[in-house]
Amino acid sequence: MALSYSRNAYGENLPTLKAMRKIGSKKVEGVLEMMRHNINTPLTSSCGRLFDAISFIVGISPMEMEFEAEAPMRLEAAAAEGTRGRYGFEILGGLSQKSLIISFKKMIKSIVKDVEQGTPAPHISAKFHRTLAHAIAGVAERARQRAGTKTVALTGGVFLNRRLVQETYSILEKKGFTVLRPIQYSPNDESISVGQIAYALKSLHRGLFDVELDPADKRKYQVEQNSGEKSDQPYRNKPKNAAEKPIKQASDQTAVKLSQE
């Protein structure tokens, strides 16, 4: 990911990073060739991969991970207290568009420059976290301008990062947003299933599904509906007019969907 973000920022004229020298020029060139020809190099817009890249560029990430999210956790733990300033970024896309793209090219170049000048990793990490928090707030402001959004929910595995949560929460509150975050459930990927269950049950109650129930299940469901109790009744068929939507991807940028719903 560090190589991908560097290539996105610099093109083919990549800087000679100390971290990259550990990999070796042959392996680096091999990965570059794979990216040039789209061989086993799927695109991603995951914020976690941005953390992976910065952690490696700064020299905090180990060569091989021993557990999930080790590189981002090391980057978070290294962040210094009291460091001021942040890096640059761009939010691309007008108010009339449903999607925005956050470009971190300016940030990558500034971080590489800091590394080359010997800036301590804790200061770079602190500025990176603040930059990301401001980027999130910037998208929230676009959403408010476009759709009147006043409430922001902080979800996703990246918000297991306490430093990022605190920075983002503070900035959003100062800008007048109501900020929500998971309390009873984790913000991580495993809670996607909780939302899927909630959506399915609400859709079931509103009659948006064609459901084939076993006779016994149907009687149980009708009893629960008449009594006003909640049901976790399973369904077998897809929603009406269900259509699979293609996933939008951006190699080294974070794609942000804005919805009026």
C-alpha positions in Angstrom: 0.0 0.0 0.0 2.9 2.4 0.7 4.2 1.8 -2.8 0.7 2.3 -4.3 0.1 5.6 -2.5 3.6 6.8 -3.4 3.1 5.9 -7.1 -0.3 7.7 -7.0 1.4 10.9 -5.6 4.6 10.9 -7.6 3.9 8.8 -10.7 6.8 6.7 -11.9 9.4 9.0 -10.4 9.2 7.5 -6.9 11.2 8.9 -4.0 13.9 6.6 -2.5 12.4 5.8 0.9 14.4 4.1 3.6 11.5 1.8 4.2 11.4 0.7 0.6 15.1 -0.1 0.6 14.3 -2.9 3.1 12.2 -4.6 0.5 14.8 -4.5 -2.3 14.6 -3.0 -5.7 13.7 -6.3 -7.5 10.6 -6.8 -5.3 9.6 -3.1 -5.6 9.9 -3.2 -9.4 7.9 -6.5 -9.5 5.0 -5.0 -7.6 5.1 -1.9 -9.8 4.8 -4.0 -12.9 1.8 -5.8 -11.3 0.1 -2.5 -10.7 1.0 -1.2 -14.2 -0.7 -4.2 -15.8 -3.5 -4.7 -13.1 -2.3 -8.1 -12.2 -3.6 -9.2 -8.8 -3.7 -5.6 -7.6 -7.4 -4.9 -6.9 -8.4 -1.3 -6.2 -9.4 -0.2 -2.7 -10.8 2.9 -1.0 -10.4 1.5 2.6 -9.2 4.0 5.1 -7.4 1.1 6.9 -5.1 0.7 3.9 -4.2 4.4 4.2 -3.1 3.7 7.8 -1.1 0.7 6.5 0.7 2.9 4.0 1.6 5.7 6.3 2.8 3.4 9.0 5.2 1.8 6.5 6.4 5.1 5.0 7.2 6.5 8.4 9.0 3.3 9.4 6.8 2.2 12.2 5.2 -0.9 10.5 7.1 -4.2 10.7 8.0 -6.0 7.4 5.5 -8.7 8.2 2.3 -8.3 10.2 1.7 -10.7 13.2 -2.0 -9.8 13.6 -4.8 -7.8 12.0 -4.4 -4.0 12.1 -0.9 -4.1 13.6 0.5 -1.4 11.4 -2.4 1.1 12.2 -2.2 0.3 15.9 1.5 1.0 16.0 0.9 4.3 14.2 -1.8 5.3 16.7 0.4 4.4 19.6 3.3 6.4 18.3 1.3 9.7 17.9 2.8 12.5 20.0 0.8 14.7 22.3 0.9 18.5 21.7 2.0 18.4 18.1 0.5 21.2 16.1 -0.3 21.4 12.4 -1.6 19.1 9.8 -1.0 18.1 6.2 -2.9 19.2 3.0 -5.6 17.2 1.2 -8.3 17.9 -1.4 -12.0 17.0 -1.6 -12.9 16.4 -5.2 -16.4 16.6 -6.5 -19.1 19.3 -6.6 -22.2 19.6 -4.5 -24.4 18.2 -7.3 -22.5 14.9 -7.3 -23.4 12.0 -5.1 -19.8 10.9 -4.6 -16.8 12.8 -3.3 -13.2 11.7 -3.4 -10.6 12.7 -0.8 -7.2 13.0 -2.5 -4.3 12.6 -0.1 -1.6 13.3 -2.7 -0.5 16.5 -0.9 -0.3 14.7 2.4 1.8 11.8 1.0 4.3 14.2 -0.4 4.5 16.2 2.8 5.0 13.1 4.9 7.7 11.8 2.6 9.4 15.2 2.9 9.2 15.0 6.7 10.7 11.5 6.7 13.5 12.6 4.5 14.2 15.6 6.8 14.3 13.4 9.8 11.1 14.5 11.5 10.3 12.2 14.4 7.6 9.6 13.6 5.5 10.6 16.6 5.1 14.1 15.2 4.2 12.8 11.7 1.7 10.4 13.2 0.0 13.1 15.2 -0.3 15.4 12.1 -1.6 12.5 10.0 -4.4 11.8 12.5 -5.4 15.4 12.6 -5.4 15.6 8.8 -7.7 12.6 8.5 -10.0 14.1 11.1 -10.2 17.4 9.2 -10.9 15.4 6.0 -13.8 13.7 7.6 -15.2 17.0 8.9 -14.7 18.5 5.4 -16.9 15.8 3.9 -19.5 16.3 6.6 -19.6 20.0 5.8 -20.2 19.1 2.1 -23.0 16.8 3.1 -24.6 19.6 5.2 -24.4 22.0 2.2 -25.9 19.5 -0.1 -28.5 17.8 2.0 -28.8 19.7 5.3 -27.0 16.9 7.2 -26.6 17.8 10.9 -25.8 14.4 12.4 -22.6 12.4 11.7 -22.2 8.7 12.7 -18.6 7.5 13.2 -18.5 3.9 12.2 -16.0 1.5 10.6 -13.0 -0.3 12.0 -10.8 2.8 11.7 -12.9 4.4 14.5 -11.5 1.8 17.0 -8.6 4.3 16.9 -9.1 6.5 20.0 -6.9 9.3 18.7 -8.9 9.6 15.5 -12.2 9.4 17.3 -11.2 12.2 19.7 -9.8 14.4 17.0 -12.8 13.9 14.7 -15.4 14.3 17.5 -13.9 17.6 18.7 -13.7 19.1 15.2 -17.3 18.1 14.2 -18.7 19.4 17.5 -17.0 22.7 17.0 -18.6 22.9 13.5 -22.1 22.3 15.0 -22.7 18.7 14.2 -24.3 16.1 16.4 -21.8 13.2 16.6 -22.9 9.6 17.1 -20.7 6.6 17.7 -21.4 2.9 18.5 -21.7 2.1 22.2 -23.4 -1.3 22.5 -21.8 -2.7 19.4 -18.3 -2.5 17.9 -17.7 0.0 15.0 -15.8 -2.8 13.3 -16.9 -4.9 10.3 -18.6 -7.6 12.4 -21.4 -5.1 13.2 -22.4 -4.9 9.5 -24.5 -8.0 10.2 -26.4 -6.1 12.9 -27.4 -3.4 10.4 -28.3 -6.1 7.9 -30.6 -7.8 10.4 -32.2 -4.4 11.4 -32.8 -3.6 7.8 -34.2 -7.0 7.0 -36.6 -6.9 9.9 -37.8 -3.4 9.2 -38.3 -4.3 5.5 -40.2 -7.5 6.5 -42.5 -5.5 8.7 -43.2 -3.0 5.9 -43.9 -5.8 3.4 -40.9 -5.1 1.1 -40.0 -8.8 0.9 -41.7 -11.7 -0.8 -41.4 -14.2 2.0 -42.1 -18.0 2.0 -42.5 -19.2 5.5 -43.0 -22.7 6.8 -46.5 -23.1 8.2 -45.2 -23.3 11.8 -43.0 -20.2 11.3 -45.8 -18.3 9.7 -48.1 -19.0 12.7 -45.3 -17.9 15.1 -44.7 -14.8 13.1 -48.4 -13.9 13.0 -48.7 -14.4 16.8 -45.7 -12.1 17.4 -47.1 -9.5 15.0 -50.5 -9.5 16.8 -48.9 -9.3 20.2 -46.6 -6.5 19.2 -43.5 -8.4 20.0 -40.3 -8.2 17.9 -39.5 -11.0 15.6 -36.3 -12.3 14.2 -38.2 -14.4 11.7 -35.9 -15.6 8.9 -36.9 -15.1 5.2 -35.9 -17.1 2.2 -36.3 -14.8 -0.9 -34.5 -11.7 -2.1 -36.1 -8.3 -1.7 -38.4 -7.1 -4.5 -36.5 -5.4 -7.3 -33.3 -6.3 -5.6 -30.3 -5.4 -7.7 -26.6 -5.8 -7.1 -24.8 -2.5 -7.3 -21.2 -2.3 -8.4 -18.7 -1.2 -5.8 -17.0 2.1 -6.4 -13.3 1.8 -6.0 -10.4 4.3 -5.9 -6.8 3.0 -5.7 -5.2 5.5 -3.4 -8.1 7.8 -2.6 -10.9 7.4 -0.2 -14.3 7.4 -1.9 -17.1 8.9 0.2 -20.8 8.3 -0.6 -23.2 11.1 0.3 -26.8 10.1 0.6 -29.9 12.2 1.1 -31.6 9.3 2.9 
